[in-house]
Amino acid sequence: MIETFKRTKKGLSNLHLFYNVDYIVYLEGGSKSFSKDEVYLDNFNDDTEDIVYWKNIFKKYKKNELLKFKSVGSKKTLKDISEDILAGKIKNVYMAMDNEFDEVYKKRITHSNIFYTHGYSYENDVWNENVIIDILKDLTASEIDEKIINEGFSKFLKDIKIGVVSDAYQFKKDQSFFPRKKGHLFCVECNTDNFPKVKTTAIEKLMEEKSLIEKTVKSFGYRYKIETLKFCFGHLLADYCCQIINYYLKHKHKLSNIRKEIIYRMGIKKFFDNHYLNSEIEEYFIQQFI
């Protein structure tokens, strides 16, 4: 009965009733990506990092509403669903997705039920040197050598900048600089015997392979105000931070590596516990939701 009911647009608008909530919230994320038709048959990923992040956001600004969160995989699927939201075909639905470079190129979808991350993705909103230090304090129960973290992270942002700007430049042509599926850490030295650092020669080589001219790319970045931390490919940023954490655990305390999936969630918690209030991210979401 429920499967037949959900095949109609009216059924989709009333799907929230089956979950006893006010709204369904569709998000990116998860191990599998579903098409719009599959999502409309109620296929989705549960308990993703995207859900953990967005639950914290919606709890602050929609605290009086009951919500069911569903990660559907790709942003393309969300864009397909957004067409029905814009046309008024489905209601009682929210949607939250990655900013990527939509803000830069003014491609955001404007609707009161559609929300975007502040940075490229939720990872960019969450991760910075302060969150790394907070996690290490919990994991080691010790004072942290903050100087090595701050200086190392600052150098990462400086060295990765040309790659981030190249990524934004390529995006305009529906291409990318950093690999998306796998291999995005090609430009990071991941030997845990040394502090993780950017392999600038690897970035230079890839720019040459893609026929990107440094002067042109830098001029583009200046014109569009591409901020490194805000627009770095999110998976690259988060995985780099995991590399720092595991390096520090091994180098300073001779502790074993922590799975990155656990570190991701610790990062989200530390961000909202210690760094969200009075931040640029909070100001951004206040403007989106209120």
C-alpha positions as CSV (number, residue, x, y, z in Angstrom):
1,M,0.0,0.0,0.0
2,I,2.7,2.5,1.0
3,E,4.7,1.8,-2.2
4,T,1.7,2.6,-4.5
5,F,0.9,5.7,-2.4
6,K,4.4,7.1,-2.8
7,R,4.5,6.9,-6.6
8,T,2.2,10.0,-6.9
9,K,3.4,13.6,-6.2
10,K,0.5,13.9,-3.7
11,G,1.8,10.8,-2.0
12,L,5.3,12.3,-1.8
13,S,3.9,15.5,-0.3
14,N,2.2,13.3,2.4
15,L,5.2,11.0,2.9
16,H,6.1,12.8,6.1
17,L,2.9,11.5,7.6
18,F,4.1,7.9,7.4
19,Y,7.2,8.9,9.4
20,N,5.1,11.0,11.8
21,V,7.1,14.1,11.1
22,D,6.4,17.6,9.7
23,Y,9.0,17.5,6.9
24,I,11.3,15.1,5.1
25,V,14.8,16.6,4.7
26,Y,16.8,15.3,1.6
27,L,20.6,15.6,1.8
28,E,23.7,14.5,0.0
29,G,26.0,11.7,1.4
30,G,26.0,8.0,1.9
31,S,27.7,5.0,0.3
32,K,25.2,4.8,-2.5
33,S,23.7,7.4,-4.9
34,F,20.0,7.0,-5.8
35,S,18.2,8.5,-8.8
36,K,15.2,10.7,-8.3
37,D,12.8,7.9,-9.2
38,E,14.5,5.6,-6.6
39,V,14.3,8.3,-4.0
40,Y,10.6,8.7,-4.7
41,L,10.3,5.0,-3.9
42,D,11.8,5.8,-0.5
43,N,15.3,4.6,-1.1
44,F,18.0,6.5,0.9
45,N,21.1,6.3,3.0
46,D,20.7,6.5,6.8
47,D,23.1,7.8,9.5
48,T,25.6,9.6,7.3
49,E,28.0,12.4,8.3
50,D,25.9,14.8,6.3
51,I,22.9,13.9,8.4
52,V,24.9,14.4,11.6
53,Y,25.9,17.8,10.4
54,W,22.5,19.0,9.1
55,K,20.7,17.7,12.2
56,N,22.7,20.1,14.3
57,I,21.8,23.0,12.0
58,F,18.1,22.2,11.7
59,K,17.9,21.6,15.5
60,K,18.9,25.3,16.0
61,Y,16.5,26.9,13.5
62,K,13.7,24.4,13.1
63,K,13.6,23.0,16.7
64,N,9.8,23.0,16.9
65,E,9.4,20.8,13.8
66,L,9.7,17.0,13.6
67,L,12.1,16.0,10.8
68,K,13.1,12.8,9.0
69,F,16.6,13.1,7.4
70,K,17.5,11.1,4.2
71,S,20.8,11.1,2.4
72,V,20.3,10.3,-1.2
73,G,23.9,10.4,-2.5
74,S,24.7,12.9,-5.3
75,K,23.9,16.5,-5.6
76,K,22.5,15.9,-9.1
77,T,19.6,13.9,-7.5
78,L,18.9,16.8,-5.2
79,K,18.8,19.2,-8.1
80,D,16.4,16.9,-10.0
81,I,14.1,16.8,-6.9
82,S,14.4,20.6,-6.6
83,E,12.6,21.0,-9.9
84,D,9.5,19.4,-8.3
85,I,9.8,21.7,-5.3
86,L,10.1,24.8,-7.4
87,A,7.1,23.7,-9.5
88,G,5.1,23.2,-6.3
89,K,4.6,19.5,-7.1
90,I,5.9,18.3,-3.8
91,K,5.5,19.9,-0.3
92,N,6.5,19.2,3.3
93,V,10.1,18.7,2.0
94,Y,13.3,20.5,2.9
95,M,16.5,20.1,1.0
96,A,20.1,20.8,2.0
97,M,23.1,20.5,-0.2
98,D,26.8,21.5,-0.8
99,N,27.6,25.0,-1.9
100,E,30.5,23.8,-4.1
101,F,31.1,26.7,-6.4
102,D,27.4,27.6,-6.9
103,E,27.8,30.7,-4.8
104,V,30.8,31.9,-6.9
105,Y,29.0,31.4,-10.2
106,K,25.5,32.5,-8.9
107,K,24.0,29.1,-9.6
108,R,22.3,28.5,-6.3
109,I,18.6,27.5,-6.4
110,T,16.5,30.1,-4.6
111,H,13.6,28.7,-2.5
112,S,12.7,29.0,1.2
113,N,12.9,25.2,1.7
114,I,16.4,24.8,0.0
115,F,19.5,25.4,2.1
116,Y,23.3,25.3,1.3
117,T,26.5,24.9,3.3
118,H,28.5,28.0,3.8
119,G,31.7,26.5,2.3
120,Y,32.2,24.1,-0.5
121,S,30.7,21.3,1.7
122,Y,29.9,20.6,5.3
123,E,33.6,19.7,5.8
124,N,34.6,23.2,5.0
125,D,32.2,24.6,7.6
126,V,33.6,22.2,10.3
127,W,37.3,21.8,9.8
128,N,40.0,24.2,11.0
129,E,43.1,24.0,13.2
130,N,41.1,24.7,16.3
131,V,38.8,21.6,15.8
132,I,41.9,19.5,15.2
133,I,43.4,20.7,18.5
134,D,40.1,20.0,20.3
135,I,40.0,16.4,19.0
136,L,43.6,15.8,19.9
137,K,43.0,17.0,23.5
138,D,40.2,14.5,23.9
139,L,42.2,11.6,22.3
140,T,45.4,12.2,24.2
141,A,44.1,13.6,27.5
142,S,47.2,15.8,27.3
143,E,48.3,19.4,26.5
144,I,48.7,19.8,22.7
145,D,51.7,21.3,20.9
146,E,49.4,23.9,19.3
147,K,52.2,25.6,17.5
148,I,53.0,22.6,15.3
149,I,49.3,22.2,14.4
150,N,48.7,25.9,13.7
151,E,51.9,26.3,11.6
152,G,51.3,23.1,9.7
153,F,47.7,23.9,8.9
154,S,48.6,27.4,7.8
155,K,51.3,26.1,5.5
156,F,48.8,23.6,4.0
157,L,46.3,26.4,3.2
158,K,49.1,28.4,1.6
159,D,50.5,25.5,-0.5
160,I,47.1,24.1,-1.6
161,K,45.7,27.5,-2.7
162,I,46.7,27.3,-6.3
163,G,45.0,23.8,-6.5
164,V,41.8,25.2,-4.9
165,V,41.7,28.1,-7.4
166,S,42.4,25.7,-10.3
167,D,39.5,23.6,-9.1
168,A,37.2,26.6,-9.1
169,Y,38.5,27.6,-12.6
170,Q,37.8,24.1,-13.9
171,F,34.4,24.0,-12.4
172,K,33.3,26.8,-14.7
173,K,33.9,24.4,-17.6
174,D,32.1,21.5,-15.8
175,Q,35.4,20.0,-15.0
176,S,37.5,19.6,-11.8
177,F,41.1,19.8,-10.8
178,F,41.1,17.5,-7.8
179,P,39.9,13.9,-8.4
180,R,36.5,13.3,-7.0
181,K,36.0,9.6,-6.7
182,K,39.4,8.7,-5.3
183,G,42.9,9.8,-5.3
184,H,42.3,13.4,-4.0
185,L,45.3,13.0,-1.6
186,F,47.7,12.6,-4.5
187,C,49.1,16.0,-3.6
188,V,49.6,15.3,0.1
189,E,52.6,13.6,1.7
190,C,50.9,11.0,3.9
191,N,53.9,9.5,5.6
192,T,53.0,9.6,9.3
193,D,56.7,9.9,10.2
194,N,56.5,13.5,9.1
195,F,53.9,16.2,9.4
196,P,51.5,16.0,6.4
197,K,52.4,18.5,3.8
198,V,51.3,19.5,0.3
199,K,53.4,18.1,-2.6
200,T,53.6,21.3,-4.6
201,T,55.4,19.5,-7.4
202,A,52.4,17.2,-7.8
203,I,50.1,20.2,-8.2
204,E,52.4,21.8,-10.7
205,K,52.5,18.6,-12.7
206,L,48.8,18.3,-12.8
207,M,48.4,21.9,-13.8
208,E,50.7,21.3,-16.7
209,E,48.8,18.2,-17.7
210,K,45.6,20.2,-17.7
211,S,47.2,23.1,-19.6
212,L,46.5,25.5,-16.8
213,I,48.5,28.7,-16.8
214,E,49.4,29.8,-13.3
215,K,49.1,33.5,-14.0
216,T,45.6,33.1,-15.5
217,V,44.5,30.9,-12.6
218,K,45.7,33.3,-9.9
219,S,44.0,36.2,-11.7
220,F,40.8,34.2,-11.7
221,G,41.1,33.4,-8.0
222,Y,41.6,37.1,-7.2
223,R,38.7,38.2,-9.3
224,Y,36.3,35.7,-7.8
225,K,37.7,35.9,-4.2
226,I,38.3,32.2,-3.9
227,E,39.1,31.6,-0.2
228,T,41.2,28.5,0.3
229,L,39.6,27.1,3.4
230,K,36.1,27.9,2.3
231,F,36.4,26.4,-1.2
232,C,38.9,23.5,-0.9
233,F,37.4,20.2,-2.1
234,G,35.7,19.1,1.2
235,H,36.9,15.4,1.2
236,L,40.5,16.6,0.6
237,L,40.3,19.1,3.5
238,A,38.7,16.6,5.9
239,D,41.1,13.7,5.0
240,Y,44.1,16.1,5.4
241,C,42.9,17.0,8.9
242,C,42.7,13.2,9.6
243,Q,46.3,12.8,8.5
244,I,47.4,15.5,10.9
245,I,45.5,13.9,13.8
246,N,46.9,10.4,13.1
247,Y,50.4,11.9,12.6
248,Y,50.3,13.6,16.0
249,L,48.9,10.5,17.8
250,K,51.8,8.4,16.4
251,H,54.6,11.0,16.6
252,K,53.8,12.5,20.0
253,H,52.1,9.6,21.9
254,K,52.9,6.4,19.9
255,L,49.2,5.7,19.6
256,S,47.5,3.8,16.8
257,N,45.6,5.4,13.9
258,I,41.9,6.3,14.4
259,R,39.5,5.5,11.6
260,K,38.7,8.6,9.6
261,E,34.9,8.0,9.9
262,I,35.2,8.3,13.6
263,I,37.3,11.5,13.3
264,Y,34.8,13.0,10.9
265,R,32.1,12.7,13.6
266,M,34.3,14.0,16.4
267,G,35.0,17.0,14.2
268,I,31.3,17.8,13.7
269,K,30.7,17.5,17.5
270,K,33.7,19.7,18.4
271,F,32.7,22.3,15.9
272,F,29.1,22.6,17.2
273,D,30.2,22.3,20.9
274,N,33.0,24.9,20.7
275,H,33.1,26.9,17.6
276,Y,29.7,27.4,16.0
277,L,28.4,30.2,18.3
278,N,29.4,33.7,17.2
279,S,31.1,32.4,14.1
280,E,30.8,33.4,10.5
281,I,29.0,30.1,9.9
282,E,26.4,30.9,12.5
283,E,25.8,34.3,11.0
284,Y,25.4,32.7,7.6
285,F,22.8,30.2,8.7
286,I,20.8,32.8,10.6
287,Q,20.4,34.7,7.4
288,Q,19.4,31.5,5.5
289,F,16.9,30.2,8.0
290,I,15.4,33.4,9.6
